Amino acid sequence: MHLSTVNHRIPLSDGNSIPIIGLGTYSEPISTPKATCATSVKIAIDTGYRHIDGAYIYQNEHEVGEAIREKIAQGKVRREDIFYCGKLWATHLDPERVRPALEKTLKNLQLDYVDLYIIEIPMAFKPGDDVYPRDENGKWLYHKSDLCATWEVECHPYFTQPKLLKFCQKHDIVIVAYSPLGTCRDPSWVNVSVPPLLKDPFLNTLGKKYNKTVAQIVLRFNIQRGVVVIPKSFNPERIKENFQIFDFSFTEEEMKDIEALNKNIRYVELLMWRDHPEYPFHDEY
């Protein structure tokens, strides 16, 4: 499959398609200056990104929608050119809350539809408008949910997910890899005992060989396997750099060498849910 900056969509089993690289828009609402997200999305669209990954819980969907609508008004893109993924938050997993939550996302975006709407996490908090509900003692208020095994997949050279990838390829399922660069080092929800992915010596050696950043090396690895990546960045230069991954490719031997880096350890452990009865990672400890 030949992918380029202009044509980098891969087919989905329902006949639609998804751009293999997208811009992640996660941010900390308190510490992120106003309009940072909107500016980043506009830069991304100008760079060539057509896939934007967002969520209600990020509290910036209004900025994402503003940026998309502005670029449509400028004639830079059409709505059908953009693939927007939204997410259902953990306080809205009861069936009767799903449609109102989606309608709120559409209202925030001021768009008529989203291209993909997924469950943010397959564990529920107490239903309601408080996004992080706690009791009077500060304990998380969990809620029993009735979900099938629904999960986005963390995927990078330290957590390559070979069995899952093989299963999905066999059944024409496209994997979207969150944290494709190994995520931040926030100890409240990240396994900081794992070495930073972007400091790996072998990945740095490949970066020098191809005259690419280590981030570009890591992203290229996944898209060469047919895995969609959604690196988050609000840094204009990094947004542009992360998109420049279509002008080189690895040899089969190099792909195997990268796969051999697998430590079968995930960065994202979601520690706030560790006491939840449906916490999915108990068997990894």
N, C-alpha and C positions, 0 to 999 in steps of 0.2 A: 504493500500500500504506500503510494507516494503522498507525503504530506508536505505542505508548504505554508508560508505565512498567509497566503490568500485562500488556499483550500486545505483546511485541516479538520474537516468534519469526518466522523466515523459513523457507520450505520448502526441504528438500534433495531431490535427485532420487530418493532411495530411499523417499520417503514420510515420512521423519522431519523434524524441524525443529531449528533452532539459534537460541538467543537472539542478537540482533544486537550486543549488548554484553556483555562478560565482564570479570571481574577477573583481571588478570595477577598471578601470585604469584612472579615471579622475585625472588631476593634473593641477596646475598653471605652464605653461611653463617657466615663468620667474624665479620662486622661487624653482623649482624642479631640483636638480642636474642631470646632464647627466647620463644615464644608470640606474637611480633609478627604472624606470618602467620595464626595461628589467630584472633586478635582481629580482624584485618582481614577475613578471610573471613566471620566472624560479623556484622560491621558491614555488609559488602556484602550478605549475604542479607537482613538486616533492612531494608536500603535498597531492595531489590527485584531485585538481581542474581540471575540463575538460571544463569549460565554462569561456570564457574571454570576458568581455564587454568593448568595446573601441569606439572611434569616431575620425573622421578627426579633429574636433575642439580641441581635447586634444593635438594635435601636438606631439604625441608619438607613432603613429601607427608603425613607422619603428622599434621602440624598441620592441613592442609587437611581430611583425613578426619575428624579430631576435631571440627572446626568444623561440617562438614556433618552428622555424626551427631548432634551436640548440637542443631542446629536441627530435625532430623527428630524427635528425642525430645521436643522442646518443642512439636511440632505446628505449627511455623512453615512447614515445607515437607514434601513427600513426596520420596522418592528420585527418583521419575520427574519431579519438577519441576526437578531439578538436571541441568545438562549439564556433565559434567566431561571435559576433554580432557587426556590424559596423553601423554608423549613417550618414544620409544625413543632412548636415548643412543648416541653414536657408537662405543662399544666393544662394542655388542651387535647390530651390523647383520648378522652372519652368521645365516642362517636358523635354525640350531639354538639360537641364543641369544635369539631373539625372544620365544618363549612364556615361558621362565623370567624374562625381564626384565619382561614384563607381569604375571606372577604376583607378582613382588616389589613392583610398584607397587600391586597390589590388596591385598597384605598390609600395606603401609605405610598405605594409605588405610583399611583395614578395611572395604572396600566390596565388593560382589559383582561389580560390573562398572564399566567406564568407558564413556562415551558415544562417545568418539572417541580413537583411539590413532594418533599420527602419528610419522613419522621426524623427529627433532629437526633433523638436518642430513644432506644426502646425501653426506657424506664420512666415511670411517671412520678411527678410531684402532685401534691394535692391540687385538684382542679380549682381554677380561679384566675383572677387578674394579677395576683402577686406572683411574679415570675420566679422568685426564690423563697418559697414559703417556709417559715420556721415557727416552732411553738414558743411559748413564753420563756423556755430555757435555752433557746437558741438551737434546738435540734431540728434537723430537716424533716419536713412533713411529706412523707412518701405516700404513694397511692398505688393500689393494685391495678395493673393494666392487663388487658387481654390482647397480647400482640403475638404475631408470628415472629420468627427470627428476622427482624428488620434492622439493618445496620449499614452505614457508609463504611467504607474500608480504609483504615490507615494503611498506607503502603509506601515503602521507600527502601533503599538498599540494605537497611538494618532490619527491615521487617517486610520481606519480599512476598509473603503470602503465596507460595507456589501452588499449594493444593487448591486454594480458593480460586486462583487465577485459572488453573487448568479446568476446574469445574465450570466456571463462568464461561470460558471460551467454548467448552463443549456444548453449552446450552444457550449460546448466543446472548450472553449477559455482559453488558459493559460495566466495568468497575470504575468508580470515581474515587480517586485516592485523596483523602484529606491529609493534611500535614505532610505533603510530599517532600518538603525540605527538612523534616525532622522537628518542626514546631519550635515554640519559644522555650524558655527555661523556667517557667513559673512553677515552683514546687507545690503549689496548691492543687494542681491538676496534671502535672507532667512528671514523668519518671526521670529525674535529673541524674540518676546514677548511670544512665546510658551516656556514653561519650557523645559530644555534639557531632552530628552527621557530617556537617560541612567542613570539619577539621580532619576527616579521614585521610590518611596519607595516600592511599591508592587513588581515591577520587581526585585528590589534588594533583597527583601525577598525570592523570588523564586530562585534567584541566589544562595543564601546561602543554601537553601533547597537541591538544586541539585548539589551544589559545581561547579557552572558554573559562567562565567562572565555575566554581564547584557546584553552585546552584544549577547552572545550565547543564552540567554533566548529569546531575541527579534527575532533573526533569526529563532530559533526553532518554535516560534509561527507561523510565516508565512509559513514555509515549511510544518508544520503539517496541514495547511489549503490548501496545494497544490499550494502555491504561490512561484514563483521563486524569489530568492533574489540575488542581486549583490553588496554585501558590498565592498566599496573601501578601500584599505589599502596598503601602501607601507612599513608598519612595519612588518618585518618577523615573529615576535611572534604573532601579531594580525592576520596575514594571516593564520597562523596555527591554532590559537584558533578559528577563525570564522568557520573553517571547521569541528571542533569537535562538531557537533550538531546532530549526528545520533545515539548516545549511550544513549539517554534518551527521554522521551516524557511526555507531560502534561496529566493530567486527564481531563475529559470533564468539570468538574467544574472549573478547573484552566483555561482552554481555555475560558470559559464564563467570568471568572473574568478579564482576560486580555482584552477581547473584550469590557468589560464594562469601560475600561480606555479611550475609544474613545472620543476625544474632537471635532471630525469632523473639525479639523483645519490642514491645510497643512503647512509644513515648507517652501517648495520651491514655491516662489511667482513670480520669474522671473520679478523683478521690472523694468528692462530695456525695457520690452515690455508693460508696463501698459498703455501707450498711444496708443498702436496698436489697430486699429478698430476690430481686431479679437481676442483680449486678452480674454481668456476663463474664467477668474476668477472674472469678474466684478460683477457678481451676488452674490459673496461671501462677498462683502463689503457693 
